[in-house]
Amino acid sequence: MQTSNIREVLGANVKYYRYILGYTQEQLAEKCELSPRYISDIENSKGNISIDTLEKISQCLKVETYLLIKIQKHPTLPKRVNMK
């Protein structure tokens, strides 16, 4: 089994599910009552995230919480997704 940094896994999954829903980082941040910078930091594997915030983001992305920290194979996304 391939191991990976949990922050990288979380960031890739948040970005992927956000892309699937067609949200910008700003839109996701607004829905989750977080700052766009915080969403950017999560997607770029920076900083820490609480369990409560993880759950809030999963609800906004309409996925089970565990899917955000599960290693998954997603198709390659554009470098910058859903920009205004």
Secondary structure, DSSP 8 states (H G I E B T S, - for coil): -----HHHHHHHHHHHHHHHHT--HHHHHHHHT--HHHHHHHHTT-S---HHHHHHHHHHHTS-GGGGTS--------SS-S--
